[in-house]
Amino acid sequence: MDSWYTCPKLTDAFSAKGYHTIGALKTNRIIYPQGIRISINEFASTCIHKSDANLVTVGKDRYWVYRYEGKLNGIDNAVVLISYSEKAFGIPQALRAFLCTDTELDTSEILRYYRNRWDIEVFFKQQKNIFGFDGYQMRSAKGIERFWLLLSLAAFYCVVSRSMSLGPAARDCRAAVSADVAFVIYCAGRDGIPFDTIPLACVC
């Protein structure tokens, strides 16, 4: 998850269901190295030297990463990865921080998992833009879950039936449906079927 959601209430809720959290952190988040209260960005600028960090490869990219394990505000114990891209060590604008509540995962594995978040974000955007997920007006959790399931099934059908990525596949499916509708209307007109009964006789 991104940094908007790595709050104690959510991490506690995940933990209660047996899940760990991996997510970004805002760099003003408070940590407690050796019991000292300090923000991540202040700790990074005053206490971390390149010799304290490890160069970690994730996919085709490399990052300087300092691994902190301990307390942060609202969480008793977790891993915080304080990182810079390979050529930007020490540049404040390049500072990134990541949280993992599973302290047994190694650094590269945490970062590798986090990279998957972007694919999830893209999928959410497609659900909103293509299938109207942001336009639903249901308020019950069950209704939202059912609607989300239907949208996921629609996305799955589009991708599998067209063997292409979701955006082009959805456009292709939509065009095919429009063509089918036009053909049904044509058939109805050809066979003298009244227009207002077409929904009941959509087979040529």
Backbone bond lengths (Angstrom), bond angles and torsions (degrees), N, CA, C in turn:
res aa  C-N    CA-C-N  psi(-1)  N-CA   C-N-CA  omega(-1)  CA-C   N-CA-C  phi
1 M - - - 1.465 - - 1.513 108.88 -
2 D 1.335 116.14 162.19 1.457 118.27 178.74 1.530 109.97 -88.78
3 S 1.320 115.27 -178.19 1.467 120.17 -168.31 1.528 114.03 -70.13
4 W 1.340 117.72 -13.51 1.470 119.16 178.15 1.518 112.23 -69.09
5 Y 1.325 117.39 -21.22 1.461 120.54 -168.73 1.526 114.92 -114.61
6 T 1.329 118.65 -3.70 1.463 119.57 -178.87 1.533 110.54 -82.94
7 C 1.315 115.04 64.11 1.467 121.56 -179.68 1.532 108.92 -109.86
8 P 1.328 117.40 158.11 1.471 120.23 -176.90 1.528 114.40 -56.15
9 K 1.337 118.40 -37.62 1.467 119.38 -177.70 1.526 111.44 -61.64
10 L 1.332 116.72 -42.33 1.463 119.04 -179.46 1.519 111.78 -72.96
11 T 1.332 116.96 -43.92 1.464 118.15 179.87 1.526 110.83 -63.09
12 D 1.330 117.76 -36.04 1.467 121.17 176.78 1.529 111.09 -66.76
13 A 1.341 116.17 -39.56 1.471 120.19 179.00 1.523 110.58 -65.04
14 F 1.334 116.96 -41.88 1.468 120.44 177.48 1.524 110.43 -63.32
15 S 1.333 115.46 -44.13 1.461 120.25 -178.50 1.519 111.44 -60.60
16 A 1.334 116.02 -38.96 1.464 120.32 -179.80 1.534 111.74 -63.75
17 K 1.334 116.30 -26.00 1.464 120.83 178.64 1.531 112.27 -97.15
18 G 1.335 115.82 4.93 1.454 119.28 176.05 1.516 115.11 89.43
19 Y 1.346 117.07 16.99 1.459 120.36 -179.16 1.524 111.21 -109.30
20 H 1.317 115.93 151.71 1.452 122.33 171.66 1.524 109.29 -98.33
21 T 1.324 115.74 163.12 1.462 122.20 179.21 1.518 109.99 -113.20
22 I 1.323 115.80 134.41 1.459 122.22 167.39 1.526 106.01 -127.19
23 G 1.326 116.26 123.67 1.454 118.41 -177.75 1.508 112.57 -162.78
24 A 1.309 115.40 166.09 1.466 120.53 176.31 1.525 109.55 -75.05
25 L 1.317 115.36 158.04 1.465 121.73 175.76 1.520 109.20 -125.63
26 K 1.317 116.34 145.14 1.453 119.61 169.14 1.519 108.37 -68.57
27 T 1.321 117.03 142.17 1.468 119.21 -173.66 1.522 113.24 -76.12
28 N 1.335 117.85 -3.38 1.471 119.21 173.16 1.538 111.20 -93.01
29 R 1.326 117.39 5.82 1.466 121.51 177.98 1.529 109.35 -64.74
30 I 1.317 116.24 142.62 1.468 122.11 -175.78 1.527 110.52 -89.19
31 I 1.331 115.75 131.75 1.458 122.22 172.39 1.530 108.48 -123.16
32 Y 1.340 116.61 173.24 1.465 120.36 -174.06 1.534 111.48 -133.34
33 P 1.313 119.03 62.58 1.466 119.41 176.74 1.528 110.85 -64.41
34 Q 1.320 115.76 126.09 1.473 122.48 -177.10 1.530 111.36 52.50
35 G 1.337 116.10 34.22 1.457 122.01 176.64 1.512 115.21 77.94
36 I 1.336 117.71 2.92 1.471 120.96 -178.62 1.528 109.51 -92.05
37 R 1.316 116.30 127.37 1.467 121.33 -179.96 1.529 109.32 -78.46
38 I 1.332 116.80 120.46 1.458 120.33 -177.39 1.532 109.62 -157.43
39 S 1.320 116.94 147.49 1.466 119.74 178.13 1.529 109.30 -76.96
40 I 1.304 116.18 156.98 1.461 120.70 -179.40 1.521 110.99 -59.76
41 N 1.339 116.96 -45.37 1.473 118.41 -176.90 1.535 111.82 -66.02
42 E 1.330 117.26 -36.56 1.462 119.13 177.49 1.523 111.10 -69.72
43 F 1.326 116.51 -40.68 1.464 120.75 177.48 1.530 110.83 -61.58
44 A 1.354 115.90 -42.68 1.462 119.98 -179.20 1.522 111.73 -64.17
45 S 1.331 116.72 -40.32 1.472 119.82 -175.15 1.525 113.15 -78.17
46 T 1.333 117.02 -25.90 1.467 118.91 -174.35 1.522 114.63 -109.12
47 C 1.325 117.37 -21.17 1.464 119.17 -170.91 1.528 115.06 -120.71
48 I 1.324 117.82 -17.47 1.464 119.38 -175.51 1.526 110.00 -102.77
49 H 1.315 115.55 123.69 1.461 122.34 174.21 1.523 108.16 -110.01
50 K 1.309 116.62 159.86 1.464 120.07 -177.53 1.521 111.25 -56.70
51 S 1.339 116.69 -33.44 1.463 120.09 179.34 1.532 112.64 -67.41
52 D 1.341 116.85 -17.02 1.464 121.04 178.32 1.525 112.22 -85.64
53 A 1.338 116.19 -15.06 1.466 121.21 -174.57 1.521 110.99 -102.47
54 N 1.308 115.47 160.58 1.463 122.17 175.96 1.524 109.42 -112.52
55 L 1.310 116.68 143.07 1.461 121.12 176.76 1.524 107.98 -86.93
56 V 1.336 115.32 114.89 1.464 121.54 -173.33 1.527 109.03 -114.18
57 T 1.329 115.81 134.20 1.459 121.38 177.67 1.520 109.85 -99.92
58 V 1.346 115.45 127.22 1.464 121.28 176.90 1.519 106.90 -129.18
59 G 1.317 116.24 109.90 1.455 119.59 -174.12 1.523 109.49 65.37
60 K 1.330 115.84 -123.14 1.467 120.49 178.92 1.523 112.03 -98.72
61 D 1.322 117.52 1.16 1.466 121.40 -175.63 1.523 111.24 -108.08
62 R 1.343 114.72 155.00 1.466 120.75 178.98 1.516 109.57 -127.53
63 Y 1.344 115.71 142.05 1.453 122.21 -175.26 1.530 109.72 -135.64
64 W 1.337 114.54 143.52 1.462 120.38 167.64 1.518 106.69 -84.57
65 V 1.329 117.20 123.61 1.465 120.85 -173.13 1.518 110.52 -130.68
66 Y 1.330 115.33 128.31 1.467 122.36 170.84 1.520 107.19 -104.89
67 R 1.318 116.83 128.53 1.464 121.32 -177.54 1.525 110.09 -103.35
68 Y 1.333 115.15 119.47 1.464 121.85 175.14 1.523 107.97 -109.64
69 E 1.306 117.29 135.38 1.460 121.29 173.77 1.510 108.73 -128.06
70 G 1.322 116.03 123.40 1.453 120.07 -179.37 1.512 111.28 162.16
71 K 1.308 115.33 -152.70 1.457 122.26 -174.61 1.524 111.13 -84.08
72 L 1.323 115.33 145.33 1.459 121.46 164.52 1.519 107.08 -140.68
73 N 1.312 116.83 166.67 1.461 119.13 -173.79 1.524 111.89 -53.48
74 G 1.328 116.75 122.20 1.456 122.59 176.87 1.511 114.91 86.00
75 I 1.331 118.44 -8.33 1.466 121.63 -178.47 1.530 108.06 -133.29
76 D 1.325 116.37 126.57 1.464 120.49 -174.62 1.517 113.01 -70.21
77 N 1.333 116.19 -39.26 1.468 118.48 -177.76 1.517 109.98 -155.20
78 A 1.316 115.74 128.38 1.463 121.43 178.85 1.517 108.57 -162.69
79 V 1.318 115.58 169.07 1.462 121.81 174.44 1.518 108.67 -94.46
80 V 1.323 116.23 133.78 1.461 121.79 172.09 1.526 107.29 -120.99
81 L 1.316 116.15 121.23 1.460 121.38 176.73 1.516 108.89 -98.07
82 I 1.309 116.07 121.12 1.471 122.67 -179.88 1.528 106.07 -106.17
83 S 1.313 117.66 116.36 1.461 118.52 -167.24 1.525 113.27 -136.80
84 Y 1.325 113.06 156.76 1.464 123.67 172.02 1.529 107.14 -134.10
85 S 1.315 117.24 150.08 1.460 118.97 171.97 1.529 108.49 -65.32
86 E 1.321 115.94 160.19 1.468 121.39 -169.29 1.523 113.34 -53.30
87 K 1.328 117.84 -40.26 1.462 120.73 -174.11 1.529 112.84 -99.55
88 A 1.336 116.77 13.14 1.472 118.65 -176.30 1.513 112.81 -130.19
89 F 1.334 117.56 27.68 1.463 119.69 -178.26 1.536 110.01 -60.98
90 G 1.339 114.82 132.80 1.453 121.10 176.98 1.509 115.55 84.84
91 I 1.322 117.98 -6.56 1.466 120.83 178.51 1.532 108.32 -83.05
92 P 1.330 118.76 117.12 1.473 120.65 -174.31 1.520 114.02 -54.71
93 Q 1.347 116.88 -38.73 1.466 119.67 -178.31 1.529 112.38 -67.70
94 A 1.325 116.64 -19.54 1.465 120.30 -178.66 1.525 112.65 -93.99
95 L 1.322 117.03 -2.29 1.462 120.84 -177.64 1.530 111.16 -69.25
96 R 1.319 115.93 131.33 1.456 122.17 175.73 1.524 108.81 -133.51
97 A 1.328 116.32 146.47 1.466 120.60 179.56 1.520 109.67 -132.72
98 F 1.337 115.21 143.36 1.460 120.97 -176.72 1.520 109.81 -135.66
99 L 1.321 115.69 143.36 1.463 123.54 -178.36 1.521 109.91 -108.31
100 C 1.319 116.10 141.38 1.467 121.01 170.50 1.523 107.89 -142.30
101 T 1.327 116.97 124.19 1.458 120.50 -179.84 1.521 112.35 -83.77
102 D 1.337 117.52 -9.09 1.462 121.37 175.50 1.527 107.49 -93.72
103 T 1.312 116.66 100.05 1.461 120.85 -175.13 1.519 113.15 -74.41
104 E 1.337 117.25 -6.91 1.464 119.63 179.99 1.525 112.90 -87.34
105 L 1.315 117.70 -14.11 1.465 119.98 178.46 1.522 109.94 -73.86
106 D 1.339 117.09 140.22 1.453 118.42 177.59 1.524 109.99 -81.43
107 T 1.310 115.64 167.96 1.456 122.09 -171.23 1.521 112.83 -59.88
108 S 1.326 117.03 -48.61 1.467 119.62 -177.51 1.521 111.41 -64.24
109 E 1.333 116.97 -34.49 1.464 120.57 179.73 1.525 110.76 -67.76
110 I 1.325 117.39 -40.54 1.468 120.76 177.62 1.525 110.42 -60.54
111 L 1.325 116.20 -47.38 1.464 119.80 -179.43 1.520 111.59 -66.12
112 R 1.322 116.38 -36.13 1.470 119.66 178.80 1.521 110.48 -64.91
113 Y 1.335 117.05 -42.17 1.464 119.91 176.56 1.526 110.77 -62.95
114 Y 1.333 115.80 -42.65 1.462 118.25 -176.31 1.526 111.73 -63.88
115 R 1.320 117.54 -33.66 1.465 120.30 -179.97 1.523 111.99 -59.66
116 N 1.335 117.03 -25.21 1.470 119.82 178.40 1.518 112.31 -67.73
117 R 1.337 116.82 -17.10 1.461 119.72 -177.96 1.523 111.60 -59.11
118 W 1.335 117.07 -35.51 1.454 118.67 -175.91 1.524 111.51 -63.85
119 D 1.334 117.22 -38.07 1.458 120.05 176.87 1.525 110.53 -62.13
120 I 1.335 116.23 -36.88 1.465 120.56 177.99 1.525 110.16 -66.00
121 E 1.336 116.89 -42.67 1.467 120.58 178.90 1.523 110.85 -61.46
122 V 1.327 116.43 -42.15 1.471 120.48 178.83 1.520 109.87 -62.06
123 F 1.347 116.79 -41.71 1.462 120.34 179.80 1.528 110.92 -63.37
124 F 1.344 117.58 -42.24 1.461 120.37 177.52 1.523 110.83 -60.26
125 K 1.341 116.24 -43.36 1.463 119.95 179.74 1.520 110.99 -62.04
126 Q 1.330 116.56 -41.04 1.459 120.10 178.21 1.526 111.07 -66.32
127 Q 1.342 116.65 -38.56 1.467 119.50 177.21 1.525 110.79 -60.21
128 K 1.327 116.55 -37.21 1.463 120.61 179.65 1.529 111.59 -74.33
129 N 1.335 116.58 -49.02 1.458 120.60 -173.90 1.521 113.40 -74.25
130 I 1.335 116.44 -36.39 1.467 119.96 -174.48 1.521 111.84 -93.75
131 F 1.336 116.81 -41.55 1.461 120.24 -172.47 1.527 114.28 -110.04
132 G 1.332 117.91 0.98 1.456 120.43 175.21 1.509 115.28 73.39
133 F 1.352 117.36 29.65 1.471 119.87 -178.08 1.524 111.84 -61.57
134 D 1.338 117.74 -27.92 1.464 119.68 -179.19 1.522 112.46 -83.77
135 G 1.339 117.61 1.08 1.461 119.64 -177.91 1.519 114.21 -107.89
136 Y 1.338 117.58 4.17 1.465 119.38 -179.21 1.525 109.78 -69.62
137 Q 1.327 116.36 153.26 1.463 120.97 -177.99 1.522 111.84 -122.84
138 M 1.321 115.85 22.70 1.463 119.98 177.89 1.520 109.71 -86.59
139 R 1.305 115.95 148.17 1.467 120.18 -179.11 1.521 112.78 -117.52
140 S 1.311 117.93 -15.97 1.466 118.61 -178.93 1.525 109.39 -81.07
141 A 1.325 115.47 144.41 1.466 120.23 -179.90 1.523 110.93 -61.11
142 K 1.339 117.19 -39.33 1.458 120.30 -179.08 1.525 110.63 -65.67
143 G 1.332 117.34 -41.25 1.460 120.67 179.06 1.524 111.95 -63.40
144 I 1.324 115.95 -41.86 1.466 120.32 179.41 1.523 110.06 -65.98
145 E 1.343 116.72 -42.72 1.460 120.09 179.44 1.527 111.18 -61.99
146 R 1.329 116.65 -40.90 1.468 120.00 179.56 1.525 111.14 -66.97
147 F 1.329 116.08 -42.24 1.463 120.39 179.40 1.525 109.95 -63.33
148 W 1.328 116.18 -43.64 1.464 120.92 179.62 1.525 110.74 -63.02
149 L 1.334 117.37 -39.10 1.454 121.34 177.78 1.529 110.60 -62.91
150 L 1.332 116.87 -43.62 1.466 120.21 178.85 1.526 111.29 -62.52
151 L 1.328 116.66 -41.66 1.464 119.62 178.58 1.527 110.98 -65.28
152 S 1.328 116.70 -39.20 1.462 119.85 178.73 1.529 110.65 -65.60
153 L 1.327 117.13 -39.21 1.461 120.50 176.90 1.524 110.88 -65.67
154 A 1.337 116.56 -39.02 1.464 119.99 177.45 1.524 110.61 -63.32
155 A 1.328 116.55 -43.19 1.470 120.55 178.30 1.526 110.26 -63.06
156 F 1.338 116.61 -42.87 1.466 120.96 179.66 1.526 110.43 -61.96
157 Y 1.323 116.54 -44.33 1.473 120.56 179.76 1.525 110.94 -61.04
158 C 1.334 116.43 -45.46 1.465 119.94 -178.86 1.522 111.15 -59.70
159 V 1.329 116.72 -47.64 1.469 120.85 -176.23 1.524 111.18 -66.95
160 V 1.344 117.17 -45.26 1.465 120.77 -176.31 1.528 111.11 -71.06
161 S 1.321 117.23 -41.51 1.468 119.56 -175.93 1.517 112.47 -72.04
162 R 1.342 117.06 -25.08 1.465 120.18 -177.60 1.525 113.09 -107.75
163 S 1.321 117.86 -9.91 1.473 122.74 -179.35 1.524 111.76 52.29
164 M 1.320 115.44 46.60 1.462 121.01 177.06 1.516 109.05 -148.02
165 S 1.328 118.17 172.63 1.462 121.11 -179.17 1.519 110.15 -66.20
166 L 1.340 115.99 163.52 1.458 121.15 -168.20 1.524 113.64 -60.41
167 G 1.345 118.28 -45.49 1.464 119.81 -177.35 1.517 113.02 -56.97
168 P 1.340 118.51 -58.82 1.470 120.08 178.23 1.524 113.15 -61.94
169 A 1.343 116.38 -36.70 1.463 119.77 -179.05 1.520 111.30 -64.11
170 A 1.339 116.87 -42.97 1.468 120.39 179.59 1.520 110.92 -64.77
171 R 1.336 117.00 -41.82 1.466 119.91 178.10 1.530 111.11 -63.26
172 D 1.325 116.43 -38.93 1.458 120.55 179.24 1.520 110.97 -66.22
173 C 1.350 116.55 -42.98 1.468 120.54 178.17 1.524 111.19 -63.82
174 R 1.339 116.20 -41.14 1.455 120.18 179.80 1.533 110.75 -63.65
175 A 1.321 116.62 -40.88 1.462 120.63 178.12 1.521 110.81 -65.00
176 A 1.352 116.72 -38.75 1.461 120.25 178.98 1.522 111.12 -65.75
177 V 1.340 117.08 -39.90 1.465 120.68 177.97 1.523 110.42 -63.88
178 S 1.335 116.91 -43.48 1.469 120.46 178.31 1.527 110.78 -60.95
179 A 1.331 115.99 -41.00 1.469 119.57 178.31 1.529 110.73 -64.26
180 D 1.348 116.50 -40.43 1.465 120.29 178.43 1.520 111.50 -63.08
181 V 1.331 116.18 -42.60 1.466 120.55 179.14 1.522 110.24 -61.74
182 A 1.335 115.85 -45.68 1.464 119.55 179.47 1.524 110.83 -60.99
183 F 1.345 116.23 -39.47 1.459 119.97 -179.06 1.523 111.21 -67.44
184 V 1.339 116.55 -40.11 1.464 120.30 177.93 1.526 110.55 -62.34
185 I 1.325 116.62 -43.25 1.470 120.42 178.55 1.523 110.40 -62.95
186 Y 1.333 116.17 -41.86 1.470 119.95 177.79 1.526 111.03 -60.29
187 C 1.358 115.94 -46.72 1.461 120.48 -179.59 1.525 111.35 -61.49
188 A 1.348 115.13 -40.38 1.462 118.76 -179.96 1.530 110.34 -63.53
189 G 1.343 116.90 -44.04 1.461 119.65 178.46 1.515 111.83 -64.05
190 R 1.327 116.32 -40.18 1.466 120.84 179.53 1.523 111.74 -62.68
191 D 1.352 116.04 -37.42 1.466 120.52 -175.94 1.523 112.92 -94.44
192 G 1.343 117.30 5.83 1.461 120.18 177.08 1.509 114.66 74.02
193 I 1.322 118.17 22.30 1.469 121.53 178.31 1.522 108.55 -80.48
194 P 1.353 118.72 127.79 1.466 120.80 179.73 1.525 111.33 -57.99
195 F 1.316 115.42 143.38 1.466 120.54 -175.41 1.520 111.57 -59.32
196 D 1.351 118.05 -39.76 1.466 119.42 -175.71 1.520 113.31 -73.02
197 T 1.316 117.97 -5.43 1.479 120.01 177.49 1.525 111.56 -105.93
198 I 1.316 117.85 0.63 1.468 120.57 -177.08 1.523 112.54 -56.54
199 P 1.340 120.85 -42.44 1.481 119.62 179.03 1.509 112.85 -57.54
200 L 1.333 118.66 -24.00 1.461 121.85 -179.51 1.530 111.77 -91.97
201 A 1.327 116.48 -5.97 1.477 119.00 -176.16 1.524 109.02 -140.35
202 C 1.311 116.56 58.34 1.457 121.62 -174.90 1.511 112.71 -91.05
203 V 1.335 117.67 33.66 1.461 120.98 176.79 1.506 107.96 -128.46
204 C 1.335 116.18 127.50 1.473 120.86 179.09 1.519 109.63 -93.74
